[in-house]
Structures are given as structure tokens and as C-alpha cells.
């Protein structure tokens, strides 16, 4: 069975956020969310969580991660993601 994989980007509050769609499920690139908090080195935001440069997560997990960064940014992310 071949799974359909699509990579797209969206703009959230002037920040590019990567989206990976596998079949009917969307995953948000957490590193791009972390870049909102630390543009110079976004990996430092999540370095203790996972040791990877591109971390995609289910949208619900990504929304909660975004709320940890900034509640305002989380609202922008949800609004733009649902478009």
C-alpha cells in the first residue's frame, strides 16, 4: 500500500510553518514553531525533548507545544491551520 505524502507550508503570524500530510492526517513541524521563540537556534527550544532538526507532530500536540511558546502564537497557528 502506497501512502500519499504531501509537504506544504503555511504562514502563521509572519512565520513559515511546515505541514506534512500523510493520507488524511496533518503533522506540524515543531522546529518551525520553536523558531518563533528562538529564531537564531530553534533546535535549542526542543533539544531536551528530541534530538532531531525536523520534528513533525500531530496537530493537537503541535497546538499545545505552541501554547507553551506563546498563547497568542497558538491562536494564530490554529486560525491559519484551519483555513
Buried (B, 14 or more C-beta within 10 A) or exposed (E): EEEEEEEEEBEBBEBEBBBBEEEEEBBBBBBBBBBBBEEEEBBEBBEEEEEEEEBBBEBEEBBEBBBEBBEEBBBBBBEBBEE
